[in-house]
Amino acid sequence: MEEVIQQIEANLTTIEKELQNSKINLIKPEGTFLVWLDFRNVFTNTKEMFEVITKKTKIAMSAGHWFGR
C-alpha cells in the first residue's frame, strides 16, 4: 500500500510542476487519487471546453457539476 501512495504523490507532484506556469489550477485531492483541474481561467464556455479538450487531446472529462461549485 505504501508504494501505491508514493506513486500517487509522485504523480501529483508531476502534475503540479507541469501546471506551474499555466492558467489551469490544480485542486489537490483529499482522500482520493482523482485530480480536479479548474479551467475557468482558460475557457469561459463549458461546451467549448469539453469540445476542445476531448476532441483535440482525446482525454475524457467529467464536469463534476453534481459535486457543487
CHARMM internal coordinates of N, CA and C (Angstrom, degrees):
IC EDIT
DIST 1 N 1 CA 1.4426
DIST 1 CA 1 C 1.5335
ANGL 1 N 1 CA 1 C 110.97
DIST 1 C 2 N 1.3033
ANGL 1 CA 1 C 2 N 116.67
DIHE 1 N 1 CA 1 C 2 N -38.10
DIST 2 N 2 CA 1.4736
ANGL 1 C 2 N 2 CA 121.60
DIHE 1 CA 1 C 2 N 2 CA 179.18
DIST 2 CA 2 C 1.5263
ANGL 2 N 2 CA 2 C 110.89
DIHE 1 C 2 N 2 CA 2 C -57.29
DIST 2 C 3 N 1.3275
ANGL 2 CA 2 C 3 N 117.21
DIHE 2 N 2 CA 2 C 3 N -39.70
DIST 3 N 3 CA 1.4683
ANGL 2 C 3 N 3 CA 121.41
DIHE 2 CA 2 C 3 N 3 CA 179.83
DIST 3 CA 3 C 1.5263
ANGL 3 N 3 CA 3 C 111.03
DIHE 2 C 3 N 3 CA 3 C -64.10
DIST 3 C 4 N 1.3036
ANGL 3 CA 3 C 4 N 116.27
DIHE 3 N 3 CA 3 C 4 N -38.94
DIST 4 N 4 CA 1.4671
ANGL 3 C 4 N 4 CA 120.68
DIHE 3 CA 3 C 4 N 4 CA 179.94
DIST 4 CA 4 C 1.5296
ANGL 4 N 4 CA 4 C 109.69
DIHE 3 C 4 N 4 CA 4 C -64.68
DIST 4 C 5 N 1.3149
ANGL 4 CA 4 C 5 N 116.67
DIHE 4 N 4 CA 4 C 5 N -45.29
DIST 5 N 5 CA 1.4618
ANGL 4 C 5 N 5 CA 120.96
DIHE 4 CA 4 C 5 N 5 CA 179.43
DIST 5 CA 5 C 1.5227
ANGL 5 N 5 CA 5 C 110.54
DIHE 4 C 5 N 5 CA 5 C -62.44
DIST 5 C 6 N 1.3090
ANGL 5 CA 5 C 6 N 117.18
DIHE 5 N 5 CA 5 C 6 N -42.91
DIST 6 N 6 CA 1.4687
ANGL 5 C 6 N 6 CA 120.98
DIHE 5 CA 5 C 6 N 6 CA 178.40
DIST 6 CA 6 C 1.5237
ANGL 6 N 6 CA 6 C 111.25
DIHE 5 C 6 N 6 CA 6 C -61.89
DIST 6 C 7 N 1.3332
ANGL 6 CA 6 C 7 N 116.97
DIHE 6 N 6 CA 6 C 7 N -39.67
DIST 7 N 7 CA 1.4630
ANGL 6 C 7 N 7 CA 120.26
DIHE 6 CA 6 C 7 N 7 CA 179.55
DIST 7 CA 7 C 1.5248
ANGL 7 N 7 CA 7 C 111.00
DIHE 6 C 7 N 7 CA 7 C -67.43
DIST 7 C 8 N 1.3094
ANGL 7 CA 7 C 8 N 116.91
DIHE 7 N 7 CA 7 C 8 N -41.71
DIST 8 N 8 CA 1.4675
ANGL 7 C 8 N 8 CA 120.81
DIHE 7 CA 7 C 8 N 8 CA 177.86
DIST 8 CA 8 C 1.5272
ANGL 8 N 8 CA 8 C 110.03
DIHE 7 C 8 N 8 CA 8 C -62.18
DIST 8 C 9 N 1.3175
ANGL 8 CA 8 C 9 N 117.38
DIHE 8 N 8 CA 8 C 9 N -44.01
DIST 9 N 9 CA 1.4651
ANGL 8 C 9 N 9 CA 121.07
DIHE 8 CA 8 C 9 N 9 CA 178.41
DIST 9 CA 9 C 1.5288
ANGL 9 N 9 CA 9 C 111.18
DIHE 8 C 9 N 9 CA 9 C -63.60
DIST 9 C 10 N 1.3284
ANGL 9 CA 9 C 10 N 117.45
DIHE 9 N 9 CA 9 C 10 N -39.49
DIST 10 N 10 CA 1.4734
ANGL 9 C 10 N 10 CA 121.41
DIHE 9 CA 9 C 10 N 10 CA 177.95
DIST 10 CA 10 C 1.5342
ANGL 10 N 10 CA 10 C 109.91
DIHE 9 C 10 N 10 CA 10 C -64.72
DIST 10 C 11 N 1.3204
ANGL 10 CA 10 C 11 N 116.58
DIHE 10 N 10 CA 10 C 11 N -41.41
DIST 11 N 11 CA 1.4666
ANGL 10 C 11 N 11 CA 120.49
DIHE 10 CA 10 C 11 N 11 CA 177.73
DIST 11 CA 11 C 1.5225
ANGL 11 N 11 CA 11 C 110.88
DIHE 10 C 11 N 11 CA 11 C -62.12
DIST 11 C 12 N 1.3143
ANGL 11 CA 11 C 12 N 116.65
DIHE 11 N 11 CA 11 C 12 N -42.41
DIST 12 N 12 CA 1.4613
ANGL 11 C 12 N 12 CA 121.24
DIHE 11 CA 11 C 12 N 12 CA 179.18
DIST 12 CA 12 C 1.5279
ANGL 12 N 12 CA 12 C 110.97
DIHE 11 C 12 N 12 CA 12 C -63.21
DIST 12 C 13 N 1.3088
ANGL 12 CA 12 C 13 N 116.91
DIHE 12 N 12 CA 12 C 13 N -41.94
DIST 13 N 13 CA 1.4677
ANGL 12 C 13 N 13 CA 121.25
DIHE 12 CA 12 C 13 N 13 CA 177.49
DIST 13 CA 13 C 1.5227
ANGL 13 N 13 CA 13 C 110.90
DIHE 12 C 13 N 13 CA 13 C -61.06
DIST 13 C 14 N 1.3213
ANGL 13 CA 13 C 14 N 116.89
DIHE 13 N 13 CA 13 C 14 N -42.22
DIST 14 N 14 CA 1.4659
ANGL 13 C 14 N 14 CA 121.32
DIHE 13 CA 13 C 14 N 14 CA 178.15
DIST 14 CA 14 C 1.5221
ANGL 14 N 14 CA 14 C 110.94
DIHE 13 C 14 N 14 CA 14 C -61.54
DIST 14 C 15 N 1.3120
ANGL 14 CA 14 C 15 N 116.95
DIHE 14 N 14 CA 14 C 15 N -45.46
DIST 15 N 15 CA 1.4655
ANGL 14 C 15 N 15 CA 120.98
DIHE 14 CA 14 C 15 N 15 CA 179.77
DIST 15 CA 15 C 1.5223
ANGL 15 N 15 CA 15 C 110.28
DIHE 14 C 15 N 15 CA 15 C -62.95
DIST 15 C 16 N 1.3314
ANGL 15 CA 15 C 16 N 116.99
DIHE 15 N 15 CA 15 C 16 N -43.50
DIST 16 N 16 CA 1.4741
ANGL 15 C 16 N 16 CA 120.50
DIHE 15 CA 15 C 16 N 16 CA 179.08
DIST 16 CA 16 C 1.5291
ANGL 16 N 16 CA 16 C 110.94
DIHE 15 C 16 N 16 CA 16 C -59.05
DIST 16 C 17 N 1.3159
ANGL 16 CA 16 C 17 N 116.57
DIHE 16 N 16 CA 16 C 17 N -43.47
DIST 17 N 17 CA 1.4662
ANGL 16 C 17 N 17 CA 120.50
DIHE 16 CA 16 C 17 N 17 CA 179.55
DIST 17 CA 17 C 1.5204
ANGL 17 N 17 CA 17 C 111.56
DIHE 16 C 17 N 17 CA 17 C -64.64
DIST 17 C 18 N 1.3141
ANGL 17 CA 17 C 18 N 117.55
DIHE 17 N 17 CA 17 C 18 N -41.70
DIST 18 N 18 CA 1.4654
ANGL 17 C 18 N 18 CA 121.81
DIHE 17 CA 17 C 18 N 18 CA -179.08
DIST 18 CA 18 C 1.5331
ANGL 18 N 18 CA 18 C 111.79
DIHE 17 C 18 N 18 CA 18 C -66.26
DIST 18 C 19 N 1.3062
ANGL 18 CA 18 C 19 N 116.95
DIHE 18 N 18 CA 18 C 19 N -32.68
DIST 19 N 19 CA 1.4667
ANGL 18 C 19 N 19 CA 121.05
DIHE 18 CA 18 C 19 N 19 CA -177.14
DIST 19 CA 19 C 1.5248
ANGL 19 N 19 CA 19 C 113.32
DIHE 18 C 19 N 19 CA 19 C -92.86
DIST 19 C 20 N 1.3149
ANGL 19 CA 19 C 20 N 117.17
DIHE 19 N 19 CA 19 C 20 N -1.50
DIST 20 N 20 CA 1.4575
ANGL 19 C 20 N 20 CA 122.59
DIHE 19 CA 19 C 20 N 20 CA -172.67
DIST 20 CA 20 C 1.5289
ANGL 20 N 20 CA 20 C 114.02
DIHE 19 C 20 N 20 CA 20 C -51.63
DIST 20 C 21 N 1.3021
ANGL 20 CA 20 C 21 N 118.88
DIHE 20 N 20 CA 20 C 21 N -43.86
DIST 21 N 21 CA 1.4668
ANGL 20 C 21 N 21 CA 122.00
DIHE 20 CA 20 C 21 N 21 CA -177.35
DIST 21 CA 21 C 1.5233
ANGL 21 N 21 CA 21 C 112.53
DIHE 20 C 21 N 21 CA 21 C -109.12
DIST 21 C 22 N 1.3142
ANGL 21 CA 21 C 22 N 116.39
DIHE 21 N 21 CA 21 C 22 N 29.13
DIST 22 N 22 CA 1.4612
ANGL 21 C 22 N 22 CA 119.91
DIHE 21 CA 21 C 22 N 22 CA -179.26
DIST 22 CA 22 C 1.5254
ANGL 22 N 22 CA 22 C 110.14
DIHE 21 C 22 N 22 CA 22 C -112.99
DIST 22 C 23 N 1.3046
ANGL 22 CA 22 C 23 N 115.58
DIHE 22 N 22 CA 22 C 23 N 174.33
DIST 23 N 23 CA 1.4643
ANGL 22 C 23 N 23 CA 121.24
DIHE 22 CA 22 C 23 N 23 CA 176.75
DIST 23 CA 23 C 1.5242
ANGL 23 N 23 CA 23 C 111.78
DIHE 22 C 23 N 23 CA 23 C -87.83
DIST 23 C 24 N 1.3160
ANGL 23 CA 23 C 24 N 116.38
DIHE 23 N 23 CA 23 C 24 N -2.95
DIST 24 N 24 CA 1.4618
ANGL 23 C 24 N 24 CA 121.18
DIHE 23 CA 23 C 24 N 24 CA -179.43
DIST 24 CA 24 C 1.5259
ANGL 24 N 24 CA 24 C 108.59
DIHE 23 C 24 N 24 CA 24 C -86.46
DIST 24 C 25 N 1.3244
ANGL 24 CA 24 C 25 N 115.89
DIHE 24 N 24 CA 24 C 25 N 128.67
DIST 25 N 25 CA 1.4642
ANGL 24 C 25 N 25 CA 120.63
DIHE 24 CA 24 C 25 N 25 CA 179.53
DIST 25 CA 25 C 1.5201
ANGL 25 N 25 CA 25 C 110.70
DIHE 24 C 25 N 25 CA 25 C -101.26
DIST 25 C 26 N 1.3037
ANGL 25 CA 25 C 26 N 115.75
DIHE 25 N 25 CA 25 C 26 N 136.08
DIST 26 N 26 CA 1.4554
ANGL 25 C 26 N 26 CA 122.62
DIHE 25 CA 25 C 26 N 26 CA 176.96
DIST 26 CA 26 C 1.5156
ANGL 26 N 26 CA 26 C 109.11
DIHE 25 C 26 N 26 CA 26 C -92.72
DIST 26 C 27 N 1.3073
ANGL 26 CA 26 C 27 N 116.00
DIHE 26 N 26 CA 26 C 27 N 130.49
DIST 27 N 27 CA 1.4563
ANGL 26 C 27 N 27 CA 120.81
DIHE 26 CA 26 C 27 N 27 CA 172.99
DIST 27 CA 27 C 1.5170
ANGL 27 N 27 CA 27 C 105.57
DIHE 26 C 27 N 27 CA 27 C -102.08
DIST 27 C 28 N 1.3308
ANGL 27 CA 27 C 28 N 115.72
DIHE 27 N 27 CA 27 C 28 N 111.20
DIST 28 N 28 CA 1.4658
ANGL 27 C 28 N 28 CA 120.06
DIHE 27 CA 27 C 28 N 28 CA -174.47
DIST 28 CA 28 C 1.5251
ANGL 28 N 28 CA 28 C 111.18
DIHE 27 C 28 N 28 CA 28 C -61.72
DIST 28 C 29 N 1.3298
ANGL 28 CA 28 C 29 N 115.61
DIHE 28 N 28 CA 28 C 29 N 136.56
DIST 29 N 29 CA 1.4614
ANGL 28 C 29 N 29 CA 119.63
DIHE 28 CA 28 C 29 N 29 CA -179.96
DIST 29 CA 29 C 1.5309
ANGL 29 N 29 CA 29 C 111.67
DIHE 28 C 29 N 29 CA 29 C -69.60
DIST 29 C 30 N 1.3037
ANGL 29 CA 29 C 30 N 114.80
DIHE 29 N 29 CA 29 C 30 N 146.28
DIST 30 N 30 CA 1.4620
ANGL 29 C 30 N 30 CA 121.77
DIHE 29 CA 29 C 30 N 30 CA 175.61
DIST 30 CA 30 C 1.5233
ANGL 30 N 30 CA 30 C 107.90
DIHE 29 C 30 N 30 CA 30 C -125.95
DIST 30 C 31 N 1.3066
ANGL 30 CA 30 C 31 N 116.99
DIHE 30 N 30 CA 30 C 31 N 104.87
DIST 31 N 31 CA 1.4584
ANGL 30 C 31 N 31 CA 121.13
DIHE 30 CA 30 C 31 N 31 CA 177.24
DIST 31 CA 31 C 1.5170
ANGL 31 N 31 CA 31 C 113.98
DIHE 30 C 31 N 31 CA 31 C 76.75
DIST 31 C 32 N 1.3267
ANGL 31 CA 31 C 32 N 117.86
DIHE 31 N 31 CA 31 C 32 N 19.86
DIST 32 N 32 CA 1.4593
ANGL 31 C 32 N 32 CA 121.13
DIHE 31 CA 31 C 32 N 32 CA 178.75
DIST 32 CA 32 C 1.5177
ANGL 32 N 32 CA 32 C 109.06
DIHE 31 C 32 N 32 CA 32 C -149.61
DIST 32 C 33 N 1.3020
ANGL 32 CA 32 C 33 N 116.20
DIHE 32 N 32 CA 32 C 33 N 167.56
DIST 33 N 33 CA 1.4609
ANGL 32 C 33 N 33 CA 120.63
DIHE 32 CA 32 C 33 N 33 CA 175.79
DIST 33 CA 33 C 1.5235
ANGL 33 N 33 CA 33 C 110.95
DIHE 32 C 33 N 33 CA 33 C -99.61
DIST 33 C 34 N 1.3288
ANGL 33 CA 33 C 34 N 116.94
DIHE 33 N 33 CA 33 C 34 N -0.82
DIST 34 N 34 CA 1.4591
ANGL 33 C 34 N 34 CA 121.07
DIHE 33 CA 33 C 34 N 34 CA -179.48
DIST 34 CA 34 C 1.5249
ANGL 34 N 34 CA 34 C 110.12
DIHE 33 C 34 N 34 CA 34 C -78.10
DIST 34 C 35 N 1.3243
ANGL 34 CA 34 C 35 N 115.93
DIHE 34 N 34 CA 34 C 35 N 140.04
DIST 35 N 35 CA 1.4557
ANGL 34 C 35 N 35 CA 121.45
DIHE 34 CA 34 C 35 N 35 CA 178.78
DIST 35 CA 35 C 1.5152
ANGL 35 N 35 CA 35 C 108.66
DIHE 34 C 35 N 35 CA 35 C -108.85
DIST 35 C 36 N 1.3269
ANGL 35 CA 35 C 36 N 116.19
DIHE 35 N 35 CA 35 C 36 N 132.51
DIST 36 N 36 CA 1.4476
ANGL 35 C 36 N 36 CA 122.32
DIHE 35 CA 35 C 36 N 36 CA 178.78
DIST 36 CA 36 C 1.5157
ANGL 36 N 36 CA 36 C 108.27
DIHE 35 C 36 N 36 CA 36 C -105.59
DIST 36 C 37 N 1.3255
ANGL 36 CA 36 C 37 N 115.80
DIHE 36 N 36 CA 36 C 37 N 129.63
DIST 37 N 37 CA 1.4563
ANGL 36 C 37 N 37 CA 121.58
DIHE 36 CA 36 C 37 N 37 CA 178.98
DIST 37 CA 37 C 1.5247
ANGL 37 N 37 CA 37 C 109.14
DIHE 36 C 37 N 37 CA 37 C -115.11
DIST 37 C 38 N 1.3085
ANGL 37 CA 37 C 38 N 116.03
DIHE 37 N 37 CA 37 C 38 N 133.40
DIST 38 N 38 CA 1.4566
ANGL 37 C 38 N 38 CA 122.61
DIHE 37 CA 37 C 38 N 38 CA -178.57
DIST 38 CA 38 C 1.5299
ANGL 38 N 38 CA 38 C 108.40
DIHE 37 C 38 N 38 CA 38 C -103.28
DIST 38 C 39 N 1.3267
ANGL 38 CA 38 C 39 N 116.72
DIHE 38 N 38 CA 38 C 39 N 111.83
DIST 39 N 39 CA 1.4600
ANGL 38 C 39 N 39 CA 123.37
DIHE 38 CA 38 C 39 N 39 CA -177.35
DIST 39 CA 39 C 1.5240
ANGL 39 N 39 CA 39 C 112.97
DIHE 38 C 39 N 39 CA 39 C -100.42
DIST 39 C 40 N 1.3255
ANGL 39 CA 39 C 40 N 118.30
DIHE 39 N 39 CA 39 C 40 N 12.67
DIST 40 N 40 CA 1.4696
ANGL 39 C 40 N 40 CA 120.50
DIHE 39 CA 39 C 40 N 40 CA -176.56
DIST 40 CA 40 C 1.5251
ANGL 40 N 40 CA 40 C 113.23
DIHE 39 C 40 N 40 CA 40 C -59.46
DIST 40 C 41 N 1.3229
ANGL 40 CA 40 C 41 N 117.98
DIHE 40 N 40 CA 40 C 41 N -27.81
DIST 41 N 41 CA 1.4697
ANGL 40 C 41 N 41 CA 120.81
DIHE 40 CA 40 C 41 N 41 CA 179.43
DIST 41 CA 41 C 1.5277
ANGL 41 N 41 CA 41 C 112.32
DIHE 40 C 41 N 41 CA 41 C -84.29
DIST 41 C 42 N 1.3302
ANGL 41 CA 41 C 42 N 116.52
DIHE 41 N 41 CA 41 C 42 N -4.16
DIST 42 N 42 CA 1.4682
ANGL 41 C 42 N 42 CA 121.25
DIHE 41 CA 41 C 42 N 42 CA -178.80
DIST 42 CA 42 C 1.5228
ANGL 42 N 42 CA 42 C 110.90
DIHE 41 C 42 N 42 CA 42 C -107.60
DIST 42 C 43 N 1.3184
ANGL 42 CA 42 C 43 N 116.84
DIHE 42 N 42 CA 42 C 43 N -44.87
DIST 43 N 43 CA 1.4643
ANGL 42 C 43 N 43 CA 122.62
DIHE 42 CA 42 C 43 N 43 CA -176.69
DIST 43 CA 43 C 1.5251
ANGL 43 N 43 CA 43 C 110.15
DIHE 42 C 43 N 43 CA 43 C -120.95
DIST 43 C 44 N 1.3104
ANGL 43 CA 43 C 44 N 116.13
DIHE 43 N 43 CA 43 C 44 N 140.79
DIST 44 N 44 CA 1.4624
ANGL 43 C 44 N 44 CA 119.91
DIHE 43 CA 43 C 44 N 44 CA 173.93
DIST 44 CA 44 C 1.5258
ANGL 44 N 44 CA 44 C 111.01
DIHE 43 C 44 N 44 CA 44 C -101.14
DIST 44 C 45 N 1.3263
ANGL 44 CA 44 C 45 N 116.23
DIHE 44 N 44 CA 44 C 45 N -12.09
DIST 45 N 45 CA 1.4511
ANGL 44 C 45 N 45 CA 121.79
DIHE 44 CA 44 C 45 N 45 CA -177.35
DIST 45 CA 45 C 1.5247
ANGL 45 N 45 CA 45 C 109.12
DIHE 44 C 45 N 45 CA 45 C -121.05
DIST 45 C 46 N 1.3215
ANGL 45 CA 45 C 46 N 116.63
DIHE 45 N 45 CA 45 C 46 N 119.65
DIST 46 N 46 CA 1.4624
ANGL 45 C 46 N 46 CA 121.33
DIHE 45 CA 45 C 46 N 46 CA -176.89
DIST 46 CA 46 C 1.5226
ANGL 46 N 46 CA 46 C 112.11
DIHE 45 C 46 N 46 CA 46 C -62.36
DIST 46 C 47 N 1.3269
ANGL 46 CA 46 C 47 N 117.36
DIHE 46 N 46 CA 46 C 47 N -41.38
DIST 47 N 47 CA 1.4668
ANGL 46 C 47 N 47 CA 120.93
DIHE 46 CA 46 C 47 N 47 CA 179.82
DIST 47 CA 47 C 1.5278
ANGL 47 N 47 CA 47 C 110.69
DIHE 46 C 47 N 47 CA 47 C -60.98
DIST 47 C 48 N 1.3253
ANGL 47 CA 47 C 48 N 116.39
DIHE 47 N 47 CA 47 C 48 N -43.67
DIST 48 N 48 CA 1.4746
ANGL 47 C 48 N 48 CA 120.47
DIHE 47 CA 47 C 48 N 48 CA 177.85
DIST 48 CA 48 C 1.5255
ANGL 48 N 48 CA 48 C 110.28
DIHE 47 C 48 N 48 CA 48 C -62.51
DIST 48 C 49 N 1.3235
ANGL 48 CA 48 C 49 N 116.78
DIHE 48 N 48 CA 48 C 49 N -42.30
DIST 49 N 49 CA 1.4665
ANGL 48 C 49 N 49 CA 120.92
DIHE 48 CA 48 C 49 N 49 CA 179.33
DIST 49 CA 49 C 1.5256
ANGL 49 N 49 CA 49 C 110.94
DIHE 48 C 49 N 49 CA 49 C -57.08
DIST 49 C 50 N 1.3239
ANGL 49 CA 49 C 50 N 116.39
DIHE 49 N 49 CA 49 C 50 N -48.85
DIST 50 N 50 CA 1.4610
ANGL 49 C 50 N 50 CA 119.80
DIHE 49 CA 49 C 50 N 50 CA -178.92
DIST 50 CA 50 C 1.5191
ANGL 50 N 50 CA 50 C 111.34
DIHE 49 C 50 N 50 CA 50 C -63.02
DIST 50 C 51 N 1.3170
ANGL 50 CA 50 C 51 N 117.17
DIHE 50 N 50 CA 50 C 51 N -43.05
DIST 51 N 51 CA 1.4585
ANGL 50 C 51 N 51 CA 120.52
DIHE 50 CA 50 C 51 N 51 CA -179.33
DIST 51 CA 51 C 1.5206
ANGL 51 N 51 CA 51 C 111.51
DIHE 50 C 51 N 51 CA 51 C -63.11
DIST 51 C 52 N 1.3214
ANGL 51 CA 51 C 52 N 116.95
DIHE 51 N 51 CA 51 C 52 N -47.46
DIST 52 N 52 CA 1.4631
ANGL 51 C 52 N 52 CA 120.84
DIHE 51 CA 51 C 52 N 52 CA -178.35
DIST 52 CA 52 C 1.5201
ANGL 52 N 52 CA 52 C 111.01
DIHE 51 C 52 N 52 CA 52 C -63.39
DIST 52 C 53 N 1.3136
ANGL 52 CA 52 C 53 N 116.76
DIHE 52 N 52 CA 52 C 53 N -49.66
DIST 53 N 53 CA 1.4672
ANGL 52 C 53 N 53 CA 119.64
DIHE 52 CA 52 C 53 N 53 CA -174.78
DIST 53 CA 53 C 1.5220
ANGL 53 N 53 CA 53 C 111.69
DIHE 52 C 53 N 53 CA 53 C -70.12
DIST 53 C 54 N 1.3196
ANGL 53 CA 53 C 54 N 118.17
DIHE 53 N 53 CA 53 C 54 N -46.43
DIST 54 N 54 CA 1.4628
ANGL 53 C 54 N 54 CA 119.00
DIHE 53 CA 53 C 54 N 54 CA -176.06
DIST 54 CA 54 C 1.5245
ANGL 54 N 54 CA 54 C 112.80
DIHE 53 C 54 N 54 CA 54 C -72.63
DIST 54 C 55 N 1.3149
ANGL 54 CA 54 C 55 N 117.53
DIHE 54 N 54 CA 54 C 55 N -37.01
DIST 55 N 55 CA 1.4648
ANGL 54 C 55 N 55 CA 119.71
DIHE 54 CA 54 C 55 N 55 CA -177.53
DIST 55 CA 55 C 1.5242
ANGL 55 N 55 CA 55 C 112.86
DIHE 54 C 55 N 55 CA 55 C -80.57
DIST 55 C 56 N 1.3170
ANGL 55 CA 55 C 56 N 117.78
DIHE 55 N 55 CA 55 C 56 N -39.12
DIST 56 N 56 CA 1.4577
ANGL 55 C 56 N 56 CA 120.27
DIHE 55 CA 55 C 56 N 56 CA -176.15
DIST 56 CA 56 C 1.5188
ANGL 56 N 56 CA 56 C 113.30
DIHE 55 C 56 N 56 CA 56 C -85.30
DIST 56 C 57 N 1.3256
ANGL 56 CA 56 C 57 N 117.42
DIHE 56 N 56 CA 56 C 57 N -33.33
DIST 57 N 57 CA 1.4654
ANGL 56 C 57 N 57 CA 118.97
DIHE 56 CA 56 C 57 N 57 CA -175.91
DIST 57 CA 57 C 1.5237
ANGL 57 N 57 CA 57 C 112.83
DIHE 56 C 57 N 57 CA 57 C -105.30
DIST 57 C 58 N 1.3236
ANGL 57 CA 57 C 58 N 116.63
DIHE 57 N 57 CA 57 C 58 N -14.97
DIST 58 N 58 CA 1.4697
ANGL 57 C 58 N 58 CA 122.45
DIHE 57 CA 57 C 58 N 58 CA -177.61
DIST 58 CA 58 C 1.5326
ANGL 58 N 58 CA 58 C 111.64
DIHE 57 C 58 N 58 CA 58 C 64.26
DIST 58 C 59 N 1.3326
ANGL 58 CA 58 C 59 N 116.02
DIHE 58 N 58 CA 58 C 59 N 26.12
DIST 59 N 59 CA 1.4616
ANGL 58 C 59 N 59 CA 121.47
DIHE 58 CA 58 C 59 N 59 CA 176.93
DIST 59 CA 59 C 1.5188
ANGL 59 N 59 CA 59 C 108.24
DIHE 58 C 59 N 59 CA 59 C -97.06
DIST 59 C 60 N 1.3260
ANGL 59 CA 59 C 60 N 116.26
DIHE 59 N 59 CA 59 C 60 N 129.02
DIST 60 N 60 CA 1.4638
ANGL 59 C 60 N 60 CA 120.49
DIHE 59 CA 59 C 60 N 60 CA 178.32
DIST 60 CA 60 C 1.5208
ANGL 60 N 60 CA 60 C 109.43
DIHE 59 C 60 N 60 CA 60 C -75.16
DIST 60 C 61 N 1.3129
ANGL 60 CA 60 C 61 N 115.67
DIHE 60 N 60 CA 60 C 61 N 144.27
DIST 61 N 61 CA 1.4560
ANGL 60 C 61 N 61 CA 120.84
DIHE 60 CA 60 C 61 N 61 CA -179.20
DIST 61 CA 61 C 1.5177
ANGL 61 N 61 CA 61 C 111.17
DIHE 60 C 61 N 61 CA 61 C -131.87
DIST 61 C 62 N 1.3012
ANGL 61 CA 61 C 62 N 113.77
DIHE 61 N 61 CA 61 C 62 N 155.30
DIST 62 N 62 CA 1.4535
ANGL 61 C 62 N 62 CA 121.85
DIHE 61 CA 61 C 62 N 62 CA 171.77
DIST 62 CA 62 C 1.5199
ANGL 62 N 62 CA 62 C 106.74
DIHE 61 C 62 N 62 CA 62 C -132.39
DIST 62 C 63 N 1.3044
ANGL 62 CA 62 C 63 N 117.33
DIHE 62 N 62 CA 62 C 63 N 128.52
DIST 63 N 63 CA 1.4573
ANGL 62 C 63 N 63 CA 120.94
DIHE 62 CA 62 C 63 N 63 CA -175.84
DIST 63 CA 63 C 1.5215
ANGL 63 N 63 CA 63 C 112.40
DIHE 62 C 63 N 63 CA 63 C -65.11
DIST 63 C 64 N 1.3073
ANGL 63 CA 63 C 64 N 116.64
DIHE 63 N 63 CA 63 C 64 N -31.44
DIST 64 N 64 CA 1.4464
ANGL 63 C 64 N 64 CA 120.01
DIHE 63 CA 63 C 64 N 64 CA 178.58
DIST 64 CA 64 C 1.5162
ANGL 64 N 64 CA 64 C 114.31
DIHE 63 C 64 N 64 CA 64 C 72.21
DIST 64 C 65 N 1.3434
ANGL 64 CA 64 C 65 N 116.80
DIHE 64 N 64 CA 64 C 65 N 13.65
DIST 65 N 65 CA 1.4554
ANGL 64 C 65 N 65 CA 120.41
DIHE 64 CA 64 C 65 N 65 CA -176.69
DIST 65 CA 65 C 1.5221
ANGL 65 N 65 CA 65 C 113.30
DIHE 64 C 65 N 65 CA 65 C -60.30
DIST 65 C 66 N 1.3033
ANGL 65 CA 65 C 66 N 116.99
DIHE 65 N 65 CA 65 C 66 N -24.26
DIST 66 N 66 CA 1.4625
ANGL 65 C 66 N 66 CA 119.62
DIHE 65 CA 65 C 66 N 66 CA -179.62
DIST 66 CA 66 C 1.5301
ANGL 66 N 66 CA 66 C 111.74
DIHE 65 C 66 N 66 CA 66 C -71.39
DIST 66 C 67 N 1.3462
ANGL 66 CA 66 C 67 N 117.68
DIHE 66 N 66 CA 66 C 67 N -10.24
DIST 67 N 67 CA 1.4609
ANGL 66 C 67 N 67 CA 121.04
DIHE 66 CA 66 C 67 N 67 CA 177.50
DIST 67 CA 67 C 1.5252
ANGL 67 N 67 CA 67 C 112.33
DIHE 66 C 67 N 67 CA 67 C -89.11
DIST 67 C 68 N 1.3138
ANGL 67 CA 67 C 68 N 117.45
DIHE 67 N 67 CA 67 C 68 N -8.33
DIST 68 N 68 CA 1.4546
ANGL 67 C 68 N 68 CA 121.56
DIHE 67 CA 67 C 68 N 68 CA -178.55
DIST 68 CA 68 C 1.5213
ANGL 68 N 68 CA 68 C 110.83
DIHE 67 C 68 N 68 CA 68 C 101.49
DIST 68 C 69 N 1.2950
ANGL 68 CA 68 C 69 N 116.36
DIHE 68 N 68 CA 68 C 69 N -177.61
DIST 69 N 69 CA 1.4837
ANGL 68 C 69 N 69 CA 120.93
DIHE 68 CA 68 C 69 N 69 CA -176.16
DIST 69 CA 69 C 1.4929
ANGL 69 N 69 CA 69 C 111.70
DIHE 68 C 69 N 69 CA 69 C -80.21
END
COOR INIT
IC SEED 1 N 1 CA 1 C
IC BUILD
